[in-house]
Amino acid sequence: MCGWWSGATRRLPTPSSTTRATFRPFQPGGSPFAPPTGGADDGFRRVRRVRRRVRQRRASTGPSTAVTFSGTSGAVSGSVERWLPVTSTSHLAHDAAGDGPALLLLHSTVCDRRMWDPQWRILVDAGFRVVRCDFRGHGDSPAADRPYRDAEDVRDLLDALGIAETAVVGACFGGGVALEVAARWPDRVGALVLLNAAPPLTERSTALAGFEARSAGLLDSGAVAEAVELNVATWLGPEADGNTRAMVRLMQRHTLDVRLAAEQFPRPPADHRLTGIKARALAVSGGHDLPDFRETAAELARLLPQARHEELDWAGHLPSLERPAVVARLLVAFLREAETGG
């Protein structure tokens, strides 16, 4: 699942001269992951049905196997794994390594913080203090027990680490969180890289609507494994090799298992103005991604005060996993440019 909410959601109008300055995120609707608003709708009833099936399945089969693979966060050389208490009742797992300007990596909802394994050492060696975290209900971070906002968790993470300002790289949903952080606390974000960032800012395409309907149907019927395969096929481009697909499959299955059993989901982000963002930004899209995200990257380059758009013709939705070295070089070059003001 990639985006703020995957399912039947209210879409934004196409940005115009009267709407283009304001970023209004999706409102939760019929998504399997959407929180209830204004009474129980079909989406909320679906959540309860799927949760019940997940609990029944776990009771009959026992706990699921922990997700591990070569290159996990704990095995990355030079990383320091921590559990950060962001409230009195919840924790964020994260890694930090290196010295120099801070760089925060925010993952896609299809993955967790391990999606940055291929770039980790390169970015640390390039002279950055690199931090990556798992959003709640992903990777090693437990699901929440009360409503929350991911952007506020990120702010609390920065506070706890003593980071006043950072560059932020966000993939898909992580890009949406990065935008919210930069808009709400503009002095804390010095540079933004948005890799196929969500949410889309244009009318939903037939392809995205079809994916959401099929995914919701699979989860509603308890076909979690099939939903995982649909996500892998949809979000990875042709450059992704078998090992990468296996990694994403493991991360997505773990995320679905945790989130389908969760009682709380992120609150939708508050409205905020993109024109308040001060950071220089690079909006990246993939030539093989769904049109929604390609159009959004181009629109973000027009909306943000200091932004440009770059399309990678070889990429799908997760280019950092498809050609890791190419994306690492792209990140370092842009961040150096942002540092020097070039």
MOBELNOR-V975411 format. One record per residue. N is the residue number from 1. RES is the residue in three letters. OMEGA is omega in degrees with one decimal (NA if undefined). BURIAL is b if it has 9 or more other C-alpha atoms within 8 Angstrom, else e. Layout:
# MOBELNOR-V975411
N/RES/OMEGA/BURIAL
N/RES/OMEGA/BURIAL
This chain:
# MOBELNOR-V975411
1/MET/178.8/e
2/CYS/-177.8/b
3/GLY/179.9/b
4/TRP/177.7/b
5/TRP/179.2/b
6/SER/-177.9/b
7/GLY/-179.4/b
8/ALA/-177.0/b
9/THR/176.9/b
10/ARG/-178.0/e
11/ARG/177.6/b
12/LEU/169.4/b
13/PRO/174.6/e
14/THR/-176.6/e
15/PRO/179.1/b
16/SER/-179.2/e
17/SER/-178.6/e
18/THR/-176.2/e
19/THR/-167.9/e
20/ARG/-178.0/b
21/ALA/-175.5/b
22/THR/179.4/b
23/PHE/-178.8/b
24/ARG/-174.8/e
25/PRO/175.8/b
26/PHE/168.9/b
27/GLN/-178.8/e
28/PRO/179.3/b
29/GLY/-174.6/b
30/GLY/-178.0/b
31/SER/172.4/b
32/PRO/-176.8/b
33/PHE/-175.1/b
34/ALA/175.8/b
35/PRO/-180.0/b
36/PRO/174.3/b
37/THR/174.2/e
38/GLY/177.7/e
39/GLY/-177.2/e
40/ALA/175.6/b
41/ASP/-178.0/b
42/ASP/-179.7/e
43/GLY/-179.1/b
44/PHE/177.5/b
45/ARG/177.5/b
46/ARG/178.0/b
47/VAL/-176.7/b
48/ARG/179.0/e
49/ARG/-177.6/b
50/VAL/176.6/b
51/ARG/-177.7/b
52/ARG/179.6/e
53/ARG/179.9/b
54/VAL/-179.5/b
55/ARG/178.8/b
56/GLN/-179.8/e
57/ARG/178.9/e
58/ARG/-179.2/b
59/ALA/-177.0/e
60/SER/-175.2/e
61/THR/-177.0/e
62/GLY/-176.1/e
63/PRO/179.8/e
64/SER/-179.8/e
65/THR/178.8/e
66/ALA/-179.0/e
67/VAL/176.9/e
68/THR/172.3/e
69/PHE/-178.3/e
70/SER/179.5/e
71/GLY/178.4/e
72/THR/-172.2/b
73/SER/-177.9/b
74/GLY/-177.5/e
75/ALA/-177.2/e
76/VAL/-177.9/b
77/SER/176.0/e
78/GLY/-179.0/e
79/SER/176.0/b
80/VAL/-177.2/e
81/GLU/-178.5/b
82/ARG/169.0/e
83/TRP/-176.2/e
84/LEU/174.0/b
85/PRO/179.2/b
86/VAL/170.7/b
87/THR/-179.8/e
88/SER/-172.7/e
89/THR/-175.5/e
90/SER/-177.0/b
91/HIS/170.4/b
92/LEU/172.3/b
93/ALA/179.3/b
94/HIS/173.9/b
95/ASP/175.2/b
96/ALA/179.0/b
97/ALA/174.5/b
98/GLY/177.3/b
99/ASP/179.2/b
100/GLY/179.7/e
101/PRO/-177.6/b
102/ALA/177.7/b
103/LEU/-178.6/b
104/LEU/-179.9/b
105/LEU/-178.3/b
106/LEU/-170.3/b
107/HIS/171.4/b
108/SER/176.8/b
109/THR/175.2/b
110/VAL/-173.0/b
111/CYS/169.7/b
112/ASP/-171.9/b
113/ARG/178.8/b
114/ARG/177.5/b
115/MET/-179.3/b
116/TRP/178.7/b
117/ASP/-176.1/b
118/PRO/-179.2/b
119/GLN/-168.5/b
120/TRP/-176.6/b
121/ARG/179.8/b
122/ILE/-177.4/b
123/LEU/176.4/b
124/VAL/-179.4/b
125/ASP/178.3/e
126/ALA/174.3/e
127/GLY/178.7/b
128/PHE/167.0/b
129/ARG/-169.8/b
130/VAL/178.4/b
131/VAL/171.9/b
132/ARG/-178.0/b
133/CYS/169.4/b
134/ASP/170.6/b
135/PHE/179.5/b
136/ARG/-179.4/b
137/GLY/178.3/b
138/HIS/175.3/b
139/GLY/-178.1/b
140/ASP/178.2/e
141/SER/-179.4/b
142/PRO/174.8/b
143/ALA/-178.1/b
144/ALA/175.4/b
145/ASP/177.0/b
146/ARG/179.2/e
147/PRO/-176.3/b
148/TYR/172.7/b
149/ARG/-179.4/b
150/ASP/-179.4/b
151/ALA/178.7/b
152/GLU/173.2/b
153/ASP/179.7/b
154/VAL/176.7/b
155/ARG/-179.8/b
156/ASP/176.0/b
157/LEU/178.9/b
158/LEU/178.4/b
159/ASP/-176.5/b
160/ALA/179.7/e
161/LEU/179.9/e
162/GLY/-179.0/e
163/ILE/-179.3/b
164/ALA/-178.8/e
165/GLU/-178.3/b
166/THR/162.5/b
167/ALA/-178.3/b
168/VAL/172.1/b
169/VAL/-179.4/b
170/GLY/177.4/b
171/ALA/177.3/b
172/CYS/178.8/b
173/PHE/177.0/b
174/GLY/175.1/b
175/GLY/175.8/b
176/GLY/176.6/b
177/VAL/178.7/b
178/ALA/177.7/b
179/LEU/-179.9/b
180/GLU/178.4/b
181/VAL/-177.8/b
182/ALA/179.9/b
183/ALA/-177.2/b
184/ARG/-179.3/e
185/TRP/-171.0/e
186/PRO/-179.3/b
187/ASP/-176.2/e
188/ARG/-177.5/b
189/VAL/-178.0/b
190/GLY/179.7/b
191/ALA/-178.4/b
192/LEU/166.9/b
193/VAL/-174.0/b
194/LEU/-177.6/b
195/LEU/-178.3/b
196/ASN/-171.7/b
197/ALA/172.7/b
198/ALA/4.0/b
199/PRO/175.2/b
200/PRO/-178.3/b
201/LEU/-179.1/b
202/THR/178.8/b
203/GLU/-177.4/b
204/ARG/177.6/b
205/SER/175.9/e
206/THR/-179.0/e
207/ALA/-179.6/e
208/LEU/178.3/b
209/ALA/178.7/b
210/GLY/176.6/e
211/PHE/-176.8/b
212/GLU/-179.7/b
213/ALA/-179.2/b
214/ARG/179.3/e
215/SER/179.3/b
216/ALA/179.1/b
217/GLY/178.8/e
218/LEU/179.7/b
219/LEU/179.4/b
220/ASP/-179.6/b
221/SER/-179.7/e
222/GLY/-178.5/b
223/ALA/-174.4/b
224/VAL/-179.7/b
225/ALA/178.1/e
226/GLU/176.7/e
227/ALA/176.9/b
228/VAL/-179.2/b
229/GLU/177.2/b
230/LEU/179.1/b
231/ASN/179.9/b
232/VAL/-178.8/b
233/ALA/-175.9/e
234/THR/-166.9/e
235/TRP/176.9/b
236/LEU/179.8/b
237/GLY/-174.7/b
238/PRO/-179.1/b
239/GLU/-177.0/b
240/ALA/179.8/b
241/ASP/-176.2/e
242/GLY/179.7/e
243/ASN/178.1/e
244/THR/178.9/b
245/ARG/177.7/b
246/ALA/178.2/e
247/MET/-179.6/b
248/VAL/178.1/b
249/ARG/179.4/b
250/LEU/-179.1/b
251/MET/-178.2/b
252/GLN/179.2/b
253/ARG/178.8/b
254/HIS/-179.7/b
255/THR/179.5/b
256/LEU/179.5/b
257/ASP/-178.5/b
258/VAL/-172.4/b
259/ARG/177.3/b
260/LEU/178.4/b
261/ALA/-175.1/b
262/ALA/177.7/b
263/GLU/-177.3/e
264/GLN/-180.0/b
265/PHE/-179.5/b
266/PRO/169.7/b
267/ARG/175.4/e
268/PRO/-178.3/b
269/PRO/178.5/e
270/ALA/175.4/e
271/ASP/176.1/e
272/HIS/-174.5/b
273/ARG/178.3/b
274/LEU/-178.7/b
275/THR/176.5/b
276/GLY/-179.7/e
277/ILE/-178.6/b
278/LYS/-171.2/b
279/ALA/167.7/b
280/ARG/-172.5/b
281/ALA/172.3/b
282/LEU/178.4/b
283/ALA/-175.1/b
284/VAL/174.1/b
285/SER/179.4/b
286/GLY/-178.1/b
287/GLY/179.4/b
288/HIS/179.1/b
289/ASP/174.9/b
290/LEU/-175.7/b
291/PRO/-179.3/e
292/ASP/-175.6/b
293/PHE/175.8/b
294/ARG/178.8/b
295/GLU/179.1/b
296/THR/178.9/b
297/ALA/178.2/b
298/ALA/-179.8/b
299/GLU/177.8/b
300/LEU/178.6/b
301/ALA/176.6/b
302/ARG/-174.3/b
303/LEU/-175.1/b
304/LEU/-174.6/b
305/PRO/-178.7/b
306/GLN/-173.8/b
307/ALA/170.9/b
308/ARG/-177.4/b
309/HIS/174.4/b
310/GLU/177.7/e
311/GLU/176.3/b
312/LEU/-171.1/b
313/ASP/-178.3/e
314/TRP/-165.4/b
315/ALA/167.3/b
316/GLY/-175.9/b
317/HIS/-175.3/b
318/LEU/-173.7/b
319/PRO/-179.1/b
320/SER/176.1/b
321/LEU/-174.2/b
322/GLU/171.9/b
323/ARG/-172.1/b
324/PRO/-176.4/b
325/ALA/179.1/e
326/VAL/-179.6/e
327/VAL/177.3/b
328/ALA/178.4/b
329/ARG/178.0/e
330/LEU/-179.6/e
331/LEU/-177.3/b
332/VAL/-179.1/b
333/ALA/-179.0/e
334/PHE/-179.1/b
335/LEU/174.6/b
336/ARG/178.3/e
337/GLU/179.8/b
338/ALA/179.6/b
339/GLU/-174.9/e
340/THR/-177.7/e
341/GLY/-178.3/e
342/GLY/NA/e
